[in-house]
Amino acid sequence: MVDANRSLTTLTRIGFAARGLLYLVIASLVLSTGRAEDPAGALEYLGQGGGKILLMVMTLGLLAYGLWRFSDAVLDIERHGADRAAIFGRLGAAASGIVHLILAFQAMKLMQGANTNAENSSEDTAQSVLLFPGGSTLLILGGLALFAVGVFQFVKAAKLSYLKHLDTHISQQPWVKWTGRLGYAARGIVFLITGFFLIKAGQIEQASEAGGMAEALSWLNSPWDLIVAAGLLAFGMFSLIEARYRILHDVPVDSLAQRVRAKL
């Protein structure tokens, strides 16, 4: 089980690096060409230029990262605690796990030569939700949840709480503090805008009003789009720092295996 933990930790670090690379691509495209993409679009862009080997590495990394986030949500491996903030943190970990597992699946499909149709994913999801009874209310609640996540990003930026997850010798570097602070602030802006989109889509029951990161960046006027893109560039750099210096607690693979066997 020690080898399993070591392998998962290594792949999770690759996952942090993969996340960082996606944000670097998103920011670079806005800053250099004005083209707005979300992580799925950045993944497709990388697939066109990097080929199957890069996509295979990205798939493994994103898969491990998603599983690690899920493990944190279920087993509290990041030591969140039991207060309200801790519960919110674990819910956020679960949501992050879902997002990155979806990205891993999209990377795998791209590796097989399939079209992921990432451009309309937000609108398609909103349209599917509107088909359910009370779908508009669900969209509004989803938008409020994104608002809460956006505020949480600003709180992390203000309190520098992200530094506690890094090795001490690197977390005290001023450039690391500001890289994370700018990155989380930029993410907070994106979450607030996407939350606004979702609430509006729910209010008028129009899925076309929903949008993700790409639509949020396109919605911003100059120079705000460039400022937010610079912040996302900083977040990509911070993710690469986490890939190397993040303190990763072992996932209890042996206890998970025992639980599974006990239920069989």
PASEBA-1860 file (N, C-alpha, C; in nm, 3 decimals):
! residues 264
1> MVDANRSL> 0.081/-0.121/0.000/0.000/0.000/0.000/0.086/0.127/0.000 ~ 0.208/0.115/0.052/0.299/0.230/0.051/0.327/0.272/-0.092 ~ 0.351/0.174/-0.180/0.377/0.206/-0.320/0.255/0.271/-0.385 ~ 0.135/0.223/-0.348/0.012/0.281/-0.403/-0.001/0.427/-0.362 ~ 0.028/0.456/-0.233/0.021/0.593/-0.185/0.123/0.681/-0.256 ~ 0.244/0.629/-0.273/0.349/0.706/-0.338/0.312/0.735/-0.483 ~ 0.257/0.636/-0.551/0.218/0.655/-0.691/0.106/0.758/-0.703 ~ 0.006/0.749/-0.612/-0.104/0.845/-0.616/-0.055/0.986/-0.586
9> TTLTRIGF> 0.038/1.000/-0.491/0.094/1.130/-0.459/0.167/1.189/-0.578 ~ 0.247/1.106/-0.646/0.321/1.152/-0.763/0.226/1.198/-0.873 ~ 0.122/1.119/-0.899/0.026/1.154/-1.002/-0.054/1.278/-0.964 ~ -0.083/1.295/-0.834/-0.153/1.414/-0.790/-0.070/1.539/-0.815 ~ 0.061/1.529/-0.794/0.149/1.643/-0.824/0.147/1.672/-0.974 ~ 0.142/1.568/-1.054/0.128/1.589/-1.198/-0.005/1.657/-1.227 ~ -0.108/1.621/-1.149/-0.238/1.685/-1.165/-0.235/1.834/-1.135 ~ -0.164/1.874/-1.028/-0.147/2.016/-0.999/-0.077/2.086/-1.115
17> AARGLLYL> 0.025/2.019/-1.170/0.098/2.076/-1.284/0.007/2.086/-1.406 ~ -0.078/1.985/-1.426/-0.171/1.987/-1.539/-0.270/2.102/-1.525 ~ -0.321/2.119/-1.403/-0.411/2.232/-1.379/-0.340/2.364/-1.407 ~ -0.217/2.375/-1.362/-0.140/2.497/-1.386/-0.120/2.523/-1.534 ~ -0.090/2.418/-1.609/-0.069/2.433/-1.752/-0.195/2.482/-1.822 ~ -0.311/2.430/-1.781/-0.437/2.474/-1.840/-0.460/2.623/-1.816 ~ -0.434/2.668/-1.694/-0.453/2.810/-1.664/-0.351/2.897/-1.737 ~ -0.231/2.849/-1.752/-0.131/2.924/-1.828/-0.173/2.939/-1.973
25> VIASLVLS> -0.231/2.834/-2.029/-0.278/2.841/-2.168/-0.394/2.939/-2.180 ~ -0.491/2.930/-2.087/-0.607/3.020/-2.089/-0.561/3.166/-2.084 ~ -0.473/3.196/-1.989/-0.426/3.333/-1.973/-0.345/3.379/-2.092 ~ -0.257/3.293/-2.143/-0.171/3.331/-2.255/-0.253/3.360/-2.381 ~ -0.359/3.282/-2.404/-0.442/3.305/-2.521/-0.512/3.441/-2.514 ~ -0.561/3.476/-2.394/-0.627/3.606/-2.379/-0.526/3.719/-2.398 ~ -0.412/3.706/-2.334/-0.312/3.813/-2.336/-0.249/3.832/-2.474 ~ -0.234/3.722/-2.548/-0.164/3.731/-2.677/-0.256/3.748/-2.797
33> TGRAEDPA> -0.375/3.690/-2.790/-0.465/3.692/-2.907/-0.605/3.742/-2.877 ~ -0.641/3.755/-2.747/-0.777/3.794/-2.713/-0.873/3.679/-2.717 ~ -0.826/3.559/-2.740/-0.911/3.440/-2.748/-0.942/3.391/-2.607 ~ -1.071/3.371/-2.578/-1.114/3.327/-2.445/-1.148/3.178/-2.447 ~ -1.092/3.104/-2.354/-1.118/2.961/-2.342/-1.141/2.926/-2.196 ~ -1.205/2.811/-2.172/-1.216/2.756/-2.038/-1.118/2.639/-2.028 ~ -1.107/2.571/-1.913/-1.011/2.460/-1.903/-1.031/2.351/-2.009 ~ -1.157/2.321/-2.043/-1.182/2.219/-2.145/-1.131/2.265/-2.281
41> GALEYLGQ> -1.151/2.393/-2.313/-1.101/2.446/-2.439/-0.950/2.451/-2.442 ~ -0.889/2.483/-2.328/-0.742/2.484/-2.319/-0.687/2.343/-2.337 ~ -0.759/2.246/-2.285/-0.717/2.106/-2.300/-0.720/2.065/-2.447 ~ -0.824/2.106/-2.516/-0.833/2.076/-2.660/-0.722/2.147/-2.737 ~ -0.691/2.269/-2.699/-0.583/2.345/-2.762/-0.449/2.274/-2.743 ~ -0.425/2.225/-2.622/-0.301/2.152/-2.595/-0.295/2.022/-2.674 ~ -0.409/1.958/-2.689/-0.412/1.834/-2.764/-0.375/1.853/-2.909 ~ -0.413/1.967/-2.965/-0.381/1.996/-3.104/-0.231/2.019/-3.123
49> GGGKILLM> -0.167/2.076/-3.021/-0.027/2.110/-3.035/0.069/2.010/-2.974 ~ 0.023/1.938/-2.870/0.115/1.850/-2.797/0.105/1.704/-2.830 ~ -0.006/1.662/-2.890/-0.018/1.523/-2.928/-0.063/1.432/-2.814 ~ -0.064/1.302/-2.842/-0.122/1.204/-2.751/-0.041/1.185/-2.623 ~ 0.090/1.201/-2.631/0.172/1.178/-2.511/0.138/1.282/-2.404 ~ 0.129/1.408/-2.443/0.094/1.513/-2.348/-0.046/1.489/-2.293 ~ -0.140/1.452/-2.379/-0.276/1.426/-2.334/-0.282/1.307/-2.238 ~ -0.199/1.207/-2.263/-0.196/1.090/-2.174/-0.147/1.130/-2.035
57> VMTLGLLA> -0.042/1.212/-2.031/0.010/1.260/-1.902/-0.094/1.347/-1.833 ~ -0.160/1.435/-1.908/-0.264/1.520/-1.852/-0.380/1.437/-1.799 ~ -0.417/1.333/-1.872/-0.527/1.246/-1.828/-0.496/1.180/-1.695 ~ -0.377/1.123/-1.684/-0.338/1.057/-1.559/-0.332/1.156/-1.443 ~ -0.274/1.273/-1.470/-0.263/1.373/-1.365/-0.398/1.425/-1.320 ~ -0.486/1.458/-1.414/-0.618/1.509/-1.380/-0.703/1.403/-1.311 ~ -0.687/1.278/-1.353/-0.760/1.169/-1.288/-0.715/1.154/-1.143 ~ -0.585/1.153/-1.120/-0.533/1.140/-0.984/-0.574/1.259/-0.899
65> YGLWRFSD> -0.567/1.379/-0.957/-0.605/1.500/-0.884/-0.753/1.494/-0.844 ~ -0.838/1.451/-0.939/-0.980/1.439/-0.909/-1.008/1.338/-0.799 ~ -0.940/1.223/-0.804/-0.958/1.121/-0.700/-0.907/1.171/-0.565 ~ -0.797/1.245/-0.567/-0.742/1.300/-0.443/-0.839/1.400/-0.380 ~ -0.901/1.483/-0.464/-1.000/1.578/-0.415/-1.121/1.505/-0.355 ~ -1.166/1.400/-0.422/-1.276/1.322/-0.369/-1.239/1.257/-0.236 ~ -1.117/1.206/-0.227/-1.071/1.146/-0.102/-1.071/1.249/0.011 ~ -1.033/1.371/-0.023/-1.034/1.478/0.077/-1.176/1.505/0.123
73> AVLDIERH> -1.270/1.508/0.029/-1.410/1.535/0.064/-1.467/1.426/0.155 ~ -1.432/1.301/0.128/-1.489/1.189/0.203/-1.414/1.162/0.332 ~ -1.280/1.169/0.327/-1.197/1.124/0.439/-1.128/1.238/0.514 ~ -1.144/1.362/0.465/-1.084/1.479/0.530/-0.932/1.464/0.544 ~ -0.867/1.425/0.437/-0.722/1.404/0.445/-0.646/1.536/0.456 ~ -0.711/1.648/0.424/-0.647/1.779/0.437/-0.671/1.843/0.574 ~ -0.734/1.766/0.665/-0.755/1.812/0.804/-0.838/1.941/0.808 ~ -0.953/1.941/0.743/-1.039/2.058/0.744/-1.101/2.084/0.881
81> GADRAAIF> -1.135/1.978/0.953/-1.201/1.994/1.081/-1.350/1.965/1.069 ~ -1.430/2.026/1.160/-1.573/1.994/1.163/-1.662/2.117/1.170 ~ -1.609/2.238/1.157/-1.694/2.357/1.162/-1.755/2.384/1.025 ~ -1.829/2.495/1.013/-1.898/2.526/0.887/-1.801/2.549/0.773 ~ -1.693/2.618/0.802/-1.593/2.643/0.699/-1.533/2.513/0.648 ~ -1.514/2.417/0.740/-1.458/2.288/0.702/-1.554/2.212/0.612 ~ -1.683/2.216/0.646/-1.783/2.148/0.562/-1.785/2.209/0.422 ~ -1.778/2.342/0.417/-1.776/2.410/0.288/-1.651/2.370/0.209
89> GRLGAAAS> -1.538/2.358/0.280/-1.414/2.318/0.215/-1.422/2.178/0.157 ~ -1.486/2.089/0.229/-1.499/1.951/0.180/-1.597/1.943/0.063 ~ -1.703/2.022/0.068/-1.795/2.027/-0.046/-1.724/2.082/-0.169 ~ -1.640/2.184/-0.146/-1.562/2.239/-0.256/-1.466/2.137/-0.314 ~ -1.408/2.055/-0.227/-1.317/1.950/-0.273/-1.392/1.849/-0.361 ~ -1.515/1.815/-0.320/-1.595/1.721/-0.399/-1.628/1.781/-0.537 ~ -1.666/1.909/-0.538/-1.697/1.974/-0.666/-1.573/1.980/-0.755 ~ -1.459/2.013/-0.695/-1.334/2.017/-0.771/-1.300/1.879/-0.825
97> GIVHLILA> -1.327/1.776/-0.745/-1.302/1.640/-0.791/-1.384/1.606/-0.914 ~ -1.512/1.645/-0.912/-1.600/1.618/-1.027/-1.549/1.689/-1.151 ~ -1.515/1.817/-1.136/-1.468/1.897/-1.250/-1.344/1.835/-1.312 ~ -1.249/1.795/-1.229/-1.122/1.744/-1.283/-1.135/1.601/-1.336 ~ -1.228/1.524/-1.283/-1.254/1.392/-1.342/-1.319/1.408/-1.480 ~ -1.406/1.507/-1.494/-1.464/1.536/-1.625/-1.356/1.579/-1.724 ~ -1.263/1.665/-1.677/-1.153/1.707/-1.763/-1.065/1.588/-1.802 ~ -1.044/1.496/-1.708/-0.966/1.376/-1.738/-1.035/1.293/-1.846
105> FQAMKLMQ> -1.168/1.283/-1.836/-1.245/1.209/-1.936/-1.236/1.278/-2.072 ~ -1.243/1.411/-2.072/-1.232/1.485/-2.199/-1.093/1.469/-2.259 ~ -0.990/1.468/-2.174/-0.854/1.447/-2.225/-0.841/1.309/-2.288 ~ -0.904/1.210/-2.225/-0.900/1.075/-2.279/-0.972/1.068/-2.413 ~ -1.086/1.136/-2.425/-1.159/1.138/-2.552/-1.078/1.208/-2.660 ~ -1.012/1.318/-2.624/-0.928/1.388/-2.721/-0.813/1.301/-2.766 ~ -0.759/1.222/-2.673/-0.650/1.133/-2.706/-0.694/1.027/-2.808 ~ -0.824/0.995/-2.803/-0.879/0.897/-2.896/-0.927/0.962/-3.026
113> GANTNAEN> -0.911/1.093/-3.034/-0.949/1.164/-3.156/-1.092/1.209/-3.161 ~ -1.164/1.206/-3.047/-1.304/1.246/-3.046/-1.316/1.395/-3.025 ~ -1.430/1.451/-3.067/-1.460/1.593/-3.046/-1.536/1.607/-2.915 ~ -1.486/1.691/-2.823/-1.550/1.704/-2.692/-1.664/1.806/-2.691 ~ -1.675/1.888/-2.796/-1.780/1.991/-2.801/-1.780/2.078/-2.674 ~ -1.662/2.122/-2.632/-1.649/2.197/-2.506/-1.715/2.334/-2.513 ~ -1.733/2.387/-2.635/-1.777/2.525/-2.649/-1.913/2.551/-2.586 ~ -2.006/2.455/-2.597/-2.143/2.478/-2.552/-2.176/2.402/-2.425
121> SSEDTAQS> -2.075/2.359/-2.350/-2.102/2.273/-2.235/-2.185/2.344/-2.129 ~ -2.158/2.470/-2.100/-2.234/2.543/-1.998/-2.379/2.561/-2.040 ~ -2.399/2.600/-2.163/-2.535/2.619/-2.214/-2.611/2.487/-2.218 ~ -2.545/2.382/-2.262/-2.610/2.251/-2.270/-2.650/2.201/-2.132 ~ -2.561/2.221/-2.035/-2.592/2.179/-1.898/-2.711/2.256/-1.844 ~ -2.711/2.388/-1.866/-2.822/2.471/-1.820/-2.953/2.429/-1.886 ~ -2.947/2.396/-2.015/-3.067/2.353/-2.086/-3.120/2.222/-2.029 ~ -3.032/2.131/-1.994/-3.073/2.004/-1.933/-3.139/2.027/-1.797
129> VLLFPGGS> -3.082/2.119/-1.719/-3.138/2.149/-1.586/-3.277/2.209/-1.599 ~ -3.296/2.297/-1.698/-3.426/2.362/-1.716/-3.536/2.263/-1.752 ~ -3.501/2.147/-1.800/-3.601/2.046/-1.833/-3.660/1.978/-1.710 ~ -3.590/1.989/-1.596/-3.640/1.931/-1.472/-3.743/2.024/-1.408 ~ -3.837/1.966/-1.330/-3.929/2.052/-1.252/-3.849/2.141/-1.158 ~ -3.879/2.270/-1.158/-3.804/2.363/-1.074/-3.664/2.387/-1.124 ~ -3.642/2.363/-1.253/-3.508/2.378/-1.309/-3.454/2.519/-1.298 ~ -3.541/2.619/-1.315/-3.495/2.758/-1.305/-3.446/2.788/-1.164
137> TLLILGGL> -3.515/2.733/-1.065/-3.472/2.753/-0.926/-3.338/2.686/-0.902 ~ -3.319/2.569/-0.961/-3.191/2.499/-0.947/-3.077/2.580/-1.007 ~ -3.102/2.644/-1.121/-2.999/2.728/-1.182/-2.965/2.847/-1.093 ~ -3.068/2.907/-1.035/-3.043/3.021/-0.946/-2.962/2.978/-0.824 ~ -2.997/2.861/-0.768/-2.922/2.809/-0.653/-2.778/2.777/-0.693 ~ -2.762/2.724/-0.814/-2.627/2.697/-0.862/-2.547/2.825/-0.878 ~ -2.613/2.930/-0.927/-2.546/3.059/-0.941/-2.506/3.116/-0.806 ~ -2.594/3.102/-0.706/-2.561/3.149/-0.571/-2.444/3.070/-0.514
145> ALFAVGVF> -2.439/2.940/-0.545/-2.327/2.857/-0.499/-2.196/2.906/-0.562 ~ -2.201/2.940/-0.690/-2.081/2.994/-0.756/-2.041/3.128/-0.696 ~ -2.141/3.209/-0.660/-2.111/3.334/-0.591/-2.036/3.307/-0.461 ~ -2.083/3.207/-0.386/-2.020/3.172/-0.259/-1.876/3.126/-0.281 ~ -1.856/3.046/-0.387/-1.720/3.000/-0.418/-1.632/3.119/-0.454 ~ -1.688/3.214/-0.529/-1.611/3.333/-0.565/-1.569/3.413/-0.444 ~ -1.662/3.431/-0.351/-1.629/3.503/-0.227/-1.522/3.428/-0.149 ~ -1.533/3.295/-0.147/-1.435/3.213/-0.076/-1.295/3.230/-0.136
153> QFVKAAKL> -1.288/3.247/-0.269/-1.158/3.271/-0.332/-1.097/3.403/-0.284 ~ -1.181/3.505/-0.269/-1.132/3.634/-0.220/-1.087/3.624/-0.074 ~ -1.159/3.546/0.005/-1.120/3.527/0.145/-0.984/3.459/0.153 ~ -0.963/3.357/0.069/-0.833/3.290/0.066/-0.723/3.386/0.024 ~ -0.754/3.471/-0.074/-0.654/3.568/-0.120/-0.619/3.667/-0.010 ~ -0.720/3.710/0.066/-0.698/3.810/0.170/-0.624/3.751/0.290 ~ -0.663/3.631/0.330/-0.606/3.570/0.450/-0.479/3.489/0.423 ~ -0.446/3.470/0.295/-0.329/3.390/0.257/-0.337/3.248/0.313
161> SYLKHLDT> -0.460/3.196/0.327/-0.479/3.065/0.388/-0.422/2.952/0.302 ~ -0.401/2.978/0.173/-0.346/2.877/0.084/-0.200/2.844/0.118 ~ -0.134/2.933/0.190/0.008/2.912/0.221/0.030/2.797/0.319 ~ -0.072/2.766/0.399/-0.054/2.661/0.501/-0.035/2.523/0.438 ~ -0.069/2.511/0.311/-0.055/2.382/0.243/0.082/2.365/0.177 ~ 0.167/2.468/0.186/0.298/2.463/0.121/0.408/2.440/0.224 ~ 0.519/2.385/0.177/0.637/2.374/0.263/0.674/2.513/0.316 ~ 0.714/2.518/0.442/0.737/2.646/0.510/0.842/2.732/0.440
169> HISQQPWV> 0.947/2.671/0.392/1.057/2.751/0.334/1.016/2.821/0.206 ~ 0.913/2.769/0.138/0.868/2.834/0.014/0.747/2.924/0.040 ~ 0.666/2.890/0.140/0.544/2.967/0.165/0.573/3.108/0.216 ~ 0.691/3.131/0.270/0.724/3.263/0.324/0.786/3.356/0.221 ~ 0.804/3.307/0.100/0.859/3.391/-0.006/0.754/3.492/-0.053 ~ 0.785/3.621/-0.056/0.686/3.722/-0.097/0.628/3.696/-0.236 ~ 0.711/3.651/-0.330/0.660/3.630/-0.465/0.560/3.515/-0.470 ~ 0.577/3.417/-0.381/0.481/3.307/-0.374/0.349/3.357/-0.317
177> KWTGRLGY> 0.357/3.440/-0.213/0.236/3.497/-0.153/0.155/3.575/-0.256 ~ 0.224/3.659/-0.334/0.152/3.744/-0.429/0.105/3.666/-0.552 ~ 0.179/3.565/-0.589/0.134/3.481/-0.701/0.001/3.414/-0.666 ~ -0.005/3.357/-0.547/-0.130/3.296/-0.503/-0.240/3.396/-0.482 ~ -0.207/3.511/-0.422/-0.309/3.612/-0.394/-0.372/3.664/-0.523 ~ -0.291/3.698/-0.621/-0.345/3.746/-0.749/-0.424/3.637/-0.820 ~ -0.375/3.514/-0.811/-0.442/3.403/-0.877/-0.579/3.375/-0.819 ~ -0.588/3.369/-0.688/-0.718/3.342/-0.624/-0.815/3.457/-0.643
185> AARGIVFL> -0.764/3.580/-0.642/-0.851/3.695/-0.666/-0.910/3.690/-0.807 ~ -0.828/3.655/-0.906/-0.877/3.643/-1.044/-0.980/3.533/-1.056 ~ -0.955/3.419/-0.990/-1.054/3.312/-0.992/-1.184/3.357/-0.926 ~ -1.172/3.437/-0.820/-1.292/3.487/-0.754/-1.377/3.569/-0.848 ~ -1.314/3.654/-0.927/-1.387/3.735/-1.025/-1.459/3.647/-1.126 ~ -1.389/3.545/-1.175/-1.449/3.454/-1.275/-1.570/3.382/-1.215 ~ -1.558/3.334/-1.092/-1.670/3.264/-1.029/-1.789/3.357/-1.007 ~ -1.763/3.481/-0.968/-1.872/3.576/-0.949/-1.946/3.603/-1.080
193> ITGFFLIK> -1.871/3.617/-1.188/-1.935/3.644/-1.318/-2.015/3.523/-1.365 ~ -1.957/3.403/-1.355/-2.029/3.283/-1.398/-2.152/3.259/-1.310 ~ -2.142/3.294/-1.182/-2.258/3.285/-1.095/-2.368/3.379/-1.140 ~ -2.329/3.501/-1.177/-2.426/3.599/-1.230/-2.493/3.546/-1.357 ~ -2.415/3.485/-1.446/-2.471/3.428/-1.568/-2.577/3.323/-1.535 ~ -2.545/3.235/-1.441/-2.634/3.124/-1.408/-2.762/3.175/-1.342 ~ -2.750/3.274/-1.255/-2.869/3.331/-1.191/-2.959/3.396/-1.296 ~ -2.899/3.468/-1.389/-2.978/3.532/-1.495/-3.046/3.428/-1.582
201> AGQIEQAS> -2.974/3.319/-1.614/-3.033/3.212/-1.694/-3.152/3.151/-1.624 ~ -3.143/3.136/-1.492/-3.254/3.081/-1.415/-3.371/3.178/-1.406 ~ -3.342/3.306/-1.391/-3.448/3.406/-1.376/-3.533/3.418/-1.501 ~ -3.470/3.418/-1.617/-3.546/3.435/-1.742/-3.566/3.302/-1.815 ~ -3.517/3.193/-1.754/-3.533/3.057/-1.809/-3.479/3.048/-1.951 ~ -3.359/3.103/-1.969/-3.292/3.097/-2.098/-3.152/3.039/-2.079 ~ -3.133/2.916/-2.128/-3.003/2.850/-2.110/-2.891/2.924/-2.180 ~ -2.924/3.001/-2.282/-2.821/3.073/-2.358/-2.751/3.180/-2.274
209> EAGGMAEA> -2.812/3.218/-2.161/-2.750/3.317/-2.073/-2.642/3.257/-1.984 ~ -2.638/3.124/-1.973/-2.537/3.059/-1.889/-2.402/3.064/-1.959 ~ -2.298/3.060/-1.880/-2.164/3.063/-1.938/-2.060/3.025/-1.837 ~ -1.946/2.979/-1.887/-1.835/2.939/-1.802/-1.723/3.041/-1.806 ~ -1.602/2.995/-1.786/-1.487/3.085/-1.780/-1.465/3.158/-1.912 ~ -1.481/3.087/-2.023/-1.459/3.152/-2.153/-1.556/3.267/-2.174 ~ -1.683/3.245/-2.140/-1.783/3.351/-2.156/-1.757/3.465/-2.059 ~ -1.709/3.432/-1.938/-1.678/3.537/-1.840/-1.565/3.626/-1.890
217> LSWLNSPW> -1.462/3.566/-1.947/-1.349/3.644/-1.998/-1.390/3.727/-2.119 ~ -1.479/3.670/-2.202/-1.527/3.745/-2.319/-1.617/3.861/-2.278 ~ -1.688/3.843/-2.167/-1.781/3.945/-2.119/-1.709/4.068/-2.065 ~ -1.589/4.049/-2.012/-1.513/4.159/-1.955/-1.463/4.253/-2.064 ~ -1.473/4.382/-2.039/-1.420/4.481/-2.131/-1.271/4.503/-2.105 ~ -1.201/4.554/-2.205/-1.060/4.590/-2.189/-1.051/4.716/-2.101 ~ -0.959/4.722/-2.005/-0.847/4.628/-1.984/-0.875/4.521/-1.881 ~ -1.002/4.509/-1.835/-1.031/4.414/-1.727/-1.008/4.270/-1.767
225> DLIVAAGL> -1.033/4.239/-1.895/-1.007/4.103/-1.940/-0.859/4.069/-1.930 ~ -0.774/4.169/-1.962/-0.629/4.148/-1.954/-0.583/4.138/-1.809 ~ -0.644/4.218/-1.721/-0.607/4.215/-1.580/-0.643/4.080/-1.518 ~ -0.764/4.033/-1.546/-0.806/3.902/-1.493/-0.721/3.790/-1.553 ~ -0.690/3.803/-1.683/-0.606/3.702/-1.747/-0.468/3.698/-1.682 ~ -0.415/3.814/-1.647/-0.285/3.818/-1.578/-0.295/3.748/-1.444 ~ -0.410/3.766/-1.376/-0.431/3.696/-1.250/-0.439/3.545/-1.269 ~ -0.506/3.501/-1.375/-0.514/3.358/-1.404/-0.377/3.302/-1.442
233> LAFGMFSL> -0.295/3.384/-1.506/-0.157/3.344/-1.534/-0.084/3.320/-1.402 ~ -0.106/3.408/-1.305/-0.045/3.391/-1.173/-0.095/3.263/-1.107 ~ -0.224/3.233/-1.124/-0.278/3.110/-1.063/-0.216/2.987/-1.128 ~ -0.193/2.993/-1.259/-0.126/2.882/-1.325/0.014/2.862/-1.269 ~ 0.085/2.971/-1.246/0.219/2.962/-1.187/0.212/2.908/-1.044 ~ 0.111/2.952/-0.969/0.096/2.903/-0.832/0.066/2.753/-0.830 ~ -0.010/2.706/-0.927/-0.039/2.563/-0.936/0.088/2.482/-0.960 ~ 0.179/2.538/-1.040/0.307/2.472/-1.062/0.390/2.470/-0.933
241> IEARYRIL> 0.380/2.577/-0.855/0.447/2.580/-0.724/0.389/2.470/-0.635 ~ 0.255/2.457/-0.636/0.191/2.352/-0.556/0.234/2.213/-0.603 ~ 0.253/2.197/-0.732/0.294/2.067/-0.784/0.425/2.022/-0.721 ~ 0.509/2.117/-0.689/0.639/2.083/-0.631/0.640/2.090/-0.479 ~ 0.573/2.189/-0.420/0.590/2.216/-0.278/0.465/2.194/-0.194 ~ 0.354/2.149/-0.253/0.233/2.124/-0.176/0.257/2.009/-0.078 ~ 0.209/2.026/0.045/0.215/1.918/0.143/0.096/1.826/0.117 ~ 0.122/1.705/0.073/0.017/1.611/0.039/0.011/1.500/0.144
249> HDVPVDSL> -0.102/1.491/0.212/-0.121/1.384/0.308/-0.162/1.257/0.235 ~ -0.113/1.145/0.282/-0.142/1.017/0.216/-0.290/0.985/0.220 ~ -0.340/0.934/0.108/-0.475/0.880/0.104/-0.471/0.741/0.164 ~ -0.554/0.708/0.262/-0.551/0.576/0.326/-0.604/0.467/0.233 ~ -0.522/0.431/0.136/-0.565/0.334/0.036/-0.601/0.200/0.100 ~ -0.524/0.157/0.203/-0.550/0.029/0.265/-0.686/0.026/0.335 ~ -0.720/0.135/0.408/-0.849/0.138/0.477/-0.964/0.146/0.378 ~ -0.943/0.217/0.267/-1.047/0.222/0.163/-1.070/0.084/0.105
257> AQRVRAKL> -0.963/0.012/0.080/-0.976/-0.124/0.024/-1.050/-0.214/0.122 ~ -1.022/-0.199/0.252/-1.089/-0.280/0.353/-1.237/-0.251/0.358 ~ -1.272/-0.122/0.345/-1.415/-0.084/0.345/-1.487/-0.146/0.227 ~ -1.422/-0.140/0.110/-1.483/-0.196/-0.010/-1.503/-0.346/0.005 ~ -1.399/-0.415/0.057/-1.412/-0.560/0.075/-1.519/-0.594/0.176 ~ -1.536/-0.511/0.278/-1.636/-0.539/0.381/-1.778/-0.528/0.327 ~ -1.796/-0.443/0.223/-1.929/-0.425/0.168/-1.963/-0.526/0.059 ~ -1.860/-0.600/0.012/-1.884/-0.699/-0.093/-1.940/-0.828/-0.036
END
